[in-house]
Amino acid sequence: MKLLQIPVATLEQRIKEEIQDNPALEEGEEVEDENEVNEEDDVADAGDDDENLTEREEEISLDEYMQDDEIPDYKTSVNNSSADDEKKEIPYAGSVSFQEQILSQLYLCNFDDREYHIAEQLIGSLDDDGYLRRDLSAVVDDLAFSQNIHTTPKELEEILKSIQAFDPPGVGARTLNECLLLQLKRRDATRPSVELAQKILEGHMEEFSRKHYEKIARDLGVPDDDLKAAINEILKLNPRPGNTANEGQKSIQHIIPDFIINNSDGALELMLNSRNAPELRVSRDYKEMLNHYSKEKNGKGKSEAVQFVKQKLDSAKWFIDAMKQRQNTLLETMRAIMEYQYDYFLEGDPRKLKKMVLRDIAEKVGMDISTISRVSNSKYVQTPFGTFLLKSLFSEGLQTESGEEVSSKEVKQILSDCIESESKKRPLTDDALTRILKEKGYNIARRTVAKYREMLNIPVARLRKEL
């Protein structure tokens, strides 16, 4: 069950760990053991086999594995590459933290030692968004206790203004309004749109945040076109300047699919990722070693050796069987999901997704729900129209007026389509969306519509409004 939970991205490492721990387990295809097939020939050549076995014993050196002391790394390391393999180095981008970026600009200021230490304390108090959320009086106390520097909020205010002139624009602000105004002040103030944008932020921030554009236009006495240009100026500003330092340095996650589904002229074909089905075998040397020790007279040393070899062989066989069972369970479960959602995998249309819960697949394959849950969690399937988390294909169902059960994903897709095509001057409210769904035959409550909209990360109609 533990192996079943491991996604293909980490399976390779798990197998390598098992091979390192168990010398009786090897990578590669299982080769038929000729000595087991031709036992008579083995008896006739027993002397030669014993001599060859002795040589292999020297190579394997059981004592190295049976010692209680820690095994050196060089004896358990695995090298899966050859001299002909092309080795490509992966470069890592060097990154500079936000604090370091601000401090590097502080060195260019004409501050004395006292002012420098105060500015350093202020920069250290900035949060990840680039804001100074702490009261200046609290920073005054920090400086007094930690550095024995006595100052006033007024002096901190003057030094903070210098920091607010640093890049990125908006850094050192104490509120969102101040952050946006700091950025606007660096733009060409002679442009009418910039001047109007400053007026909106200075006197109508609450109306702007609630998107009450008609009230702003009425209070300022400006036409819609001018208001729209000013709002566009504001929307171009960065409300979180601290994130600018880390742009372009975000780690890229490479998804390795566990399953691959191909559409071959209207027929679906399912495959396991080759990394999901590695070839493993039991060491032939260890098999022969067990036979050799079993034929010899009993002795304390030989008895311990037989027990050790047998334990490693049994463990290797168990791991190979567990891997085969894992592959069979994965294939059987994914095949049942593919057949259940056949129309969806053919076209990739989310509206073709049927209502599907873990119990549906568990009953189909005759397995426990917990087993299906382990398969669907953290596993990905590659299709002609994208790679998806298997868990995302499961959803609760809704009943239409005709009595047909449909997936909640189908309803979410319709909601998304309706909102995408709506008039941005008059966005659709949740009540309007509920009426549209009922007209299409989906009997759904308004609170459910609101829940699905929030799950899609779509704001309420008021916040979707544009001029």
C-alpha positions as CSV (number, residue, x, y, z in Angstrom):
1,M,0.0,0.0,0.0
2,K,2.9,2.3,0.7
3,L,4.4,1.7,-2.8
4,L,0.9,2.3,-4.3
5,Q,0.9,5.9,-2.9
6,I,4.3,6.8,-4.4
7,P,4.0,8.8,-7.7
8,V,6.2,7.9,-10.6
9,A,8.4,11.0,-10.0
10,T,9.7,9.5,-6.7
11,L,9.4,5.8,-7.5
12,E,12.9,5.6,-9.1
13,Q,14.5,6.9,-6.0
14,R,12.6,4.4,-3.8
15,I,13.8,1.5,-6.0
16,K,17.4,2.7,-5.8
17,E,17.1,2.8,-2.0
18,E,15.9,-0.7,-2.0
19,I,18.7,-1.9,-4.3
20,Q,21.2,-0.2,-2.0
21,D,19.8,-1.9,1.1
22,N,19.4,-5.3,-0.5
23,P,22.3,-6.7,-2.5
24,A,20.1,-9.6,-3.6
25,L,17.9,-7.2,-5.7
26,E,19.1,-6.1,-9.1
27,E,17.8,-3.9,-12.0
28,G,17.3,-5.7,-15.3
29,E,15.2,-8.4,-16.9
30,E,14.8,-11.7,-15.2
31,V,17.1,-14.3,-16.9
32,E,16.2,-18.0,-16.8
33,D,18.5,-19.8,-14.4
34,E,20.1,-22.6,-16.5
35,N,21.5,-24.2,-13.3
36,E,18.0,-24.8,-12.0
37,V,16.8,-26.2,-15.3
38,N,19.8,-28.5,-15.8
39,E,20.3,-29.8,-12.3
40,E,22.1,-33.0,-13.5
41,D,24.7,-30.9,-15.3
42,D,25.1,-28.9,-12.1
43,V,25.8,-32.0,-10.1
44,A,28.4,-33.2,-12.7
45,D,30.1,-29.8,-12.6
46,A,29.8,-29.3,-8.9
47,G,33.5,-28.9,-8.5
48,D,33.7,-26.1,-11.1
49,D,30.6,-24.4,-9.7
50,D,32.2,-24.4,-6.2
51,E,35.3,-22.8,-7.6
52,N,33.3,-20.2,-9.5
53,L,31.1,-19.6,-6.5
54,T,34.1,-19.0,-4.3
55,E,35.2,-16.3,-6.7
56,R,31.8,-14.7,-6.6
57,E,31.8,-14.9,-2.8
58,E,35.0,-13.0,-2.9
59,E,33.4,-10.4,-5.1
60,I,30.2,-10.1,-3.0
61,S,31.9,-10.5,0.4
62,L,29.0,-11.4,2.7
63,D,31.0,-10.2,5.7
64,E,30.6,-6.7,4.4
65,Y,26.8,-6.9,4.6
66,M,26.7,-8.9,7.8
67,Q,28.8,-6.6,9.9
68,D,27.1,-4.5,12.5
69,D,29.3,-1.5,11.7
70,E,28.1,1.2,9.4
71,I,28.7,0.3,5.7
72,P,30.9,2.9,3.9
73,D,29.1,4.9,1.2
74,Y,31.4,3.6,-1.6
75,K,30.2,0.0,-1.0
76,T,26.5,0.8,-1.4
77,S,26.6,3.5,-4.1
78,V,24.9,2.8,-7.4
79,N,26.1,4.2,-10.7
80,N,23.6,3.8,-13.4
81,S,25.5,5.6,-16.1
82,S,28.2,4.6,-18.6
83,A,31.2,6.5,-19.9
84,D,29.3,7.1,-23.2
85,D,26.4,8.8,-21.5
86,E,26.0,12.5,-22.2
87,K,26.2,14.5,-18.9
88,K,24.3,17.7,-18.9
89,E,24.7,20.2,-16.0
90,I,21.6,22.0,-14.9
91,P,22.4,25.6,-14.0
92,Y,20.8,27.2,-11.0
93,A,19.7,30.8,-11.1
94,G,21.4,32.9,-8.4
95,S,18.9,34.9,-6.5
96,V,19.1,38.0,-4.3
97,S,16.6,38.3,-1.5
98,F,14.3,41.3,-1.2
99,Q,16.0,42.6,1.9
100,E,19.4,42.3,0.2
101,Q,18.1,44.3,-2.8
102,I,17.0,47.1,-0.6
103,L,20.1,47.1,1.5
104,S,22.3,47.4,-1.6
105,Q,20.6,50.7,-2.4
106,L,21.1,51.9,1.2
107,Y,24.8,51.9,0.8
108,L,24.5,54.6,-1.9
109,C,22.7,57.0,0.4
110,N,24.5,59.9,2.2
111,F,23.7,58.7,5.7
112,D,25.8,59.0,8.8
113,D,26.3,55.9,11.0
114,R,23.3,56.7,13.2
115,E,21.0,57.2,10.2
116,Y,22.4,54.2,8.5
117,H,21.5,51.9,11.5
118,I,18.0,53.4,11.8
119,A,17.4,52.8,8.0
120,E,18.8,49.3,8.4
121,Q,16.2,48.6,11.2
122,L,13.4,50.0,9.1
123,I,14.4,47.8,6.1
124,G,14.6,44.8,8.4
125,S,11.0,45.5,9.5
126,L,9.6,45.3,6.0
127,D,7.4,42.3,5.3
128,D,7.5,40.0,2.2
129,D,5.2,42.4,0.3
130,G,7.5,45.3,0.8
131,Y,5.2,47.1,3.4
132,L,6.2,48.5,6.8
133,R,3.3,47.1,8.8
134,R,4.7,48.0,12.2
135,D,4.0,51.4,14.0
136,L,6.9,53.7,14.0
137,S,6.7,54.0,17.8
138,A,7.3,50.2,18.0
139,V,10.4,50.6,15.8
140,V,11.6,53.4,18.1
141,D,11.4,51.0,21.0
142,D,13.3,48.3,19.0
143,L,16.1,50.7,18.3
144,A,16.4,51.7,21.9
145,F,16.5,48.2,23.3
146,S,18.5,46.4,20.6
147,Q,21.0,49.2,19.5
148,N,20.7,51.8,22.2
149,I,19.7,54.4,19.6
150,H,17.2,56.9,20.9
151,T,15.1,58.5,18.2
152,T,11.6,59.7,17.5
153,P,8.8,58.7,15.1
154,K,9.3,62.1,13.3
155,E,13.0,61.2,12.6
156,L,12.0,57.7,11.4
157,E,9.4,59.3,9.1
158,E,12.2,61.4,7.3
159,I,14.4,58.3,6.9
160,L,11.5,56.2,5.7
161,K,10.8,58.8,2.9
162,S,14.4,58.1,1.6
163,I,13.7,54.4,1.7
164,Q,10.4,54.9,-0.2
165,A,12.5,56.4,-3.1
166,F,14.2,53.0,-3.5
167,D,13.4,50.5,-6.1
168,P,11.0,48.7,-6.6
169,P,8.5,51.6,-6.6
170,G,6.1,51.5,-3.7
171,V,8.5,49.9,-1.2
172,G,8.3,51.0,2.4
173,A,4.6,52.0,2.2
174,R,2.4,51.5,5.2
175,T,-0.9,51.1,3.4
176,L,-2.1,50.0,0.0
177,N,-3.2,53.5,-0.8
178,E,0.3,54.9,0.0
179,C,2.0,52.1,-2.0
180,L,0.0,53.0,-5.1
181,L,0.5,56.7,-4.7
182,L,4.2,56.3,-4.3
183,Q,4.3,54.5,-7.7
184,L,2.0,57.1,-9.4
185,K,4.3,59.9,-8.2
186,R,7.1,58.5,-10.3
187,R,5.0,58.7,-13.5
188,D,4.5,61.8,-15.7
189,A,2.2,63.9,-13.6
190,T,1.4,66.1,-16.6
191,R,-0.6,63.3,-18.2
192,P,-4.4,63.9,-17.4
193,S,-4.9,60.2,-16.7
194,V,-2.1,60.1,-14.0
195,E,-3.4,63.3,-12.4
196,L,-6.9,61.9,-12.2
197,A,-5.7,58.6,-10.9
198,Q,-4.0,60.5,-8.0
199,K,-7.2,62.3,-7.2
200,I,-9.1,58.9,-7.1
201,L,-6.6,57.3,-4.8
202,E,-6.4,60.4,-2.5
203,G,-10.1,61.0,-2.1
204,H,-12.1,58.0,-3.4
205,M,-10.1,54.9,-2.5
206,E,-13.1,53.2,-0.8
207,E,-15.3,53.8,-3.9
208,F,-12.6,52.6,-6.2
209,S,-12.0,49.3,-4.1
210,R,-15.8,48.7,-4.3
211,K,-15.9,49.5,-8.0
212,H,-18.5,52.2,-7.6
213,Y,-17.3,53.9,-10.7
214,E,-20.6,55.9,-11.3
215,K,-20.2,57.6,-8.0
216,I,-16.6,58.5,-8.7
217,A,-17.4,59.9,-12.1
218,R,-20.3,61.9,-10.6
219,D,-18.3,63.3,-7.7
220,L,-15.3,64.3,-9.9
221,G,-17.4,65.4,-12.8
222,V,-15.4,63.5,-15.4
223,P,-16.6,61.5,-18.5
224,D,-16.4,57.7,-18.5
225,D,-13.6,57.7,-21.0
226,D,-11.3,59.8,-18.8
227,L,-12.3,57.8,-15.8
228,K,-11.5,54.5,-17.6
229,A,-8.0,55.9,-18.6
230,A,-7.3,56.8,-15.0
231,I,-8.4,53.4,-13.7
232,N,-6.2,51.7,-16.2
233,E,-3.3,53.7,-14.8
234,I,-4.1,52.4,-11.3
235,L,-4.5,48.8,-12.5
236,K,-1.0,48.8,-14.0
237,L,0.5,49.5,-10.5
238,N,1.9,46.7,-8.3
239,P,0.1,46.3,-5.0
240,R,2.9,44.0,-3.7
241,P,6.3,45.5,-4.7
242,G,8.2,43.1,-2.5
243,N,7.4,40.3,-4.9
244,T,9.2,42.1,-7.7
245,A,12.6,41.0,-6.4
246,N,11.7,37.3,-6.9
247,E,10.1,37.5,-10.3
248,G,11.6,35.1,-12.8
249,Q,13.2,33.1,-10.1
250,K,10.2,30.9,-9.3
251,S,11.0,27.2,-9.5
252,I,9.4,25.4,-12.4
253,Q,7.7,22.2,-11.5
254,H,8.0,19.4,-14.0
255,I,5.1,17.0,-13.9
256,I,5.8,13.4,-14.8
257,P,2.6,11.6,-15.7
258,D,2.0,8.1,-14.2
259,F,-0.4,7.2,-17.0
260,I,-0.6,8.0,-20.7
261,I,-3.8,7.9,-22.7
262,N,-3.7,8.1,-26.5
263,N,-6.5,8.5,-29.0
264,S,-5.9,6.1,-31.9
265,D,-8.6,6.8,-34.5
266,G,-11.3,7.0,-32.0
267,A,-10.1,4.2,-29.8
268,L,-8.4,5.0,-26.4
269,E,-5.2,3.3,-25.5
270,L,-3.9,3.3,-21.9
271,M,-0.2,2.8,-21.0
272,L,1.8,3.0,-17.8
273,N,4.7,5.4,-17.8
274,S,7.8,3.3,-18.4
275,R,9.3,4.6,-15.2
276,N,6.3,3.1,-13.4
277,A,7.3,-0.4,-14.5
278,P,11.1,-0.9,-14.1
279,E,12.6,-4.3,-14.6
280,L,13.8,-6.0,-11.4
281,R,15.3,-9.4,-10.7
282,V,16.7,-11.5,-7.9
283,S,20.5,-11.8,-8.0
284,R,21.5,-15.1,-9.6
285,D,24.7,-15.1,-7.5
286,Y,22.7,-15.0,-4.3
287,K,20.5,-17.9,-5.5
288,E,23.6,-20.0,-6.2
289,M,25.2,-19.0,-2.9
290,L,22.1,-20.2,-1.0
291,N,22.2,-23.6,-2.8
292,H,26.0,-23.9,-2.1
293,Y,25.6,-23.1,1.7
294,S,22.6,-25.4,2.0
295,K,24.7,-28.4,0.7
296,E,27.5,-27.9,3.2
297,K,27.6,-29.3,6.7
298,N,25.9,-27.3,9.3
299,G,28.1,-24.9,11.3
300,K,27.4,-21.8,13.2
301,G,29.0,-19.5,10.6
302,K,27.3,-21.3,7.7
303,S,24.0,-21.2,9.5
304,E,24.2,-17.5,9.9
305,A,25.2,-17.1,6.3
306,V,22.3,-19.2,5.0
307,Q,19.9,-17.2,7.2
308,F,21.3,-13.9,5.9
309,V,21.2,-14.9,2.2
310,K,17.7,-16.4,2.5
311,Q,16.4,-13.2,4.2
312,K,17.8,-11.0,1.4
313,L,16.4,-13.3,-1.3
314,D,12.9,-13.3,0.4
315,S,13.0,-9.6,0.7
316,A,14.0,-9.2,-3.0
317,K,11.2,-11.5,-4.1
318,W,8.7,-9.7,-1.9
319,F,9.7,-6.3,-3.3
320,I,9.4,-7.5,-6.9
321,D,6.0,-9.0,-6.2
322,A,4.9,-5.8,-4.5
323,M,6.0,-3.8,-7.6
324,K,4.1,-6.1,-9.9
325,Q,1.0,-5.8,-7.7
326,R,1.4,-2.0,-7.7
327,Q,1.5,-1.9,-11.5
328,N,-1.5,-4.2,-11.9
329,T,-3.5,-2.1,-9.4
330,L,-2.6,1.1,-11.1
331,L,-3.5,-0.2,-14.6
332,E,-6.7,-1.8,-13.4
333,T,-7.9,1.3,-11.6
334,M,-6.9,3.7,-14.4
335,R,-8.6,1.5,-17.0
336,A,-11.8,1.6,-15.0
337,I,-11.6,5.4,-14.8
338,M,-10.9,5.7,-18.5
339,E,-13.9,3.5,-19.4
340,Y,-16.1,5.4,-17.0
341,Q,-15.1,8.8,-18.5
342,Y,-14.6,7.5,-22.1
343,D,-16.4,10.4,-23.8
344,Y,-14.4,12.9,-21.8
345,F,-11.0,11.3,-22.7
346,L,-12.0,11.2,-26.4
347,E,-12.8,14.9,-26.8
348,G,-11.4,16.6,-23.7
349,D,-14.6,18.6,-23.2
350,P,-15.2,19.2,-19.4
351,R,-18.9,19.0,-20.0
352,K,-18.5,15.4,-21.0
353,L,-17.3,14.5,-17.5
354,K,-19.7,12.3,-15.6
355,K,-20.3,12.5,-11.9
356,M,-17.7,10.1,-10.4
357,V,-16.8,9.4,-6.8
358,L,-14.3,6.9,-5.3
359,R,-17.0,4.4,-4.6
360,D,-18.0,4.2,-8.3
361,I,-14.5,3.0,-9.3
362,A,-14.0,0.9,-6.2
363,E,-17.2,-1.1,-7.0
364,K,-16.2,-1.4,-10.7
365,V,-12.7,-2.9,-9.9
366,G,-13.7,-4.8,-6.7
367,M,-11.2,-2.9,-4.5
368,D,-11.5,-0.9,-1.3
369,I,-12.2,2.8,-1.5
370,S,-8.9,3.5,0.4
371,T,-7.0,1.7,-2.4
372,I,-8.7,3.9,-5.1
373,S,-7.9,7.0,-3.0
374,R,-4.2,6.0,-2.9
375,V,-4.1,5.6,-6.6
376,S,-5.8,8.8,-7.4
377,N,-3.8,11.0,-5.0
378,S,-0.7,12.6,-6.4
379,K,-0.9,10.7,-9.7
380,Y,-1.1,12.4,-13.1
381,V,-2.6,11.2,-16.4
382,Q,-1.3,12.6,-19.8
383,T,-3.9,13.0,-22.5
384,P,-3.9,14.5,-26.0
385,F,-5.5,17.7,-24.5
386,G,-3.3,18.1,-21.4
387,T,-1.9,16.5,-18.2
388,F,-4.2,16.3,-15.2
389,L,-4.2,15.3,-11.6
390,L,-6.2,12.1,-11.4
391,K,-8.0,13.3,-8.3
392,S,-9.4,16.3,-10.3
393,L,-11.5,13.9,-12.4
394,F,-13.6,12.9,-9.4
395,S,-16.6,15.1,-8.6
396,E,-20.0,15.0,-7.0
397,G,-23.1,14.9,-9.1
398,L,-26.2,17.0,-9.7
399,Q,-29.5,16.0,-11.1
400,T,-31.1,17.8,-14.1
401,E,-34.8,18.4,-14.5
402,S,-34.9,15.4,-16.8
403,G,-33.5,13.2,-14.0
404,E,-30.1,12.8,-15.6
405,E,-27.1,13.0,-13.3
406,V,-24.3,15.3,-14.3
407,S,-20.9,16.2,-12.9
408,S,-20.5,19.4,-10.8
409,K,-17.5,20.1,-13.1
410,E,-20.0,20.4,-16.0
411,V,-21.9,23.1,-14.1
412,K,-18.7,24.9,-13.2
413,Q,-17.7,25.0,-16.8
414,I,-21.0,26.5,-17.8
415,L,-20.6,29.1,-15.0
416,S,-17.1,29.9,-16.3
417,D,-18.4,30.3,-19.9
418,C,-21.3,32.5,-18.8
419,I,-19.0,34.8,-16.8
420,E,-16.4,34.9,-19.6
421,S,-19.0,36.1,-22.1
422,E,-20.8,38.5,-19.8
423,S,-20.9,42.3,-20.3
424,K,-18.2,43.7,-18.0
425,K,-20.2,46.9,-17.6
426,R,-23.1,44.8,-16.1
427,P,-21.7,41.5,-14.8
428,L,-24.0,38.7,-14.0
429,T,-25.0,38.4,-10.4
430,D,-25.3,35.0,-8.6
431,D,-29.1,35.3,-9.0
432,A,-28.8,35.8,-12.7
433,L,-26.4,32.9,-13.0
434,T,-28.8,30.7,-11.1
435,R,-31.7,31.6,-13.5
436,I,-29.4,30.8,-16.5
437,L,-28.6,27.4,-15.1
438,K,-32.3,26.7,-14.4
439,E,-33.2,27.6,-18.0
440,K,-30.6,25.1,-19.1
441,G,-32.2,22.4,-17.0
442,Y,-29.8,22.5,-14.0
443,N,-31.9,22.8,-10.8
444,I,-29.3,24.4,-8.5
445,A,-29.6,26.7,-5.5
446,R,-28.1,30.2,-5.5
447,R,-25.8,29.4,-2.5
448,T,-24.4,26.5,-4.6
449,V,-23.8,28.8,-7.5
450,A,-21.9,31.1,-5.1
451,K,-19.9,28.2,-3.8
452,Y,-18.9,27.0,-7.3
453,R,-18.0,30.6,-8.3
454,E,-15.7,30.9,-5.3
455,M,-14.1,27.5,-6.1
456,L,-13.3,28.9,-9.5
457,N,-11.7,31.9,-7.9
458,I,-14.1,34.3,-9.6
459,P,-15.1,37.4,-7.6
460,V,-18.6,38.6,-7.1
461,A,-20.3,40.6,-9.9
462,R,-19.5,44.0,-8.3
463,L,-15.8,43.3,-8.3
464,R,-15.9,42.1,-12.0
465,K,-17.3,45.4,-13.1
466,E,-15.3,47.4,-15.7
467,L,-16.0,50.6,-17.6
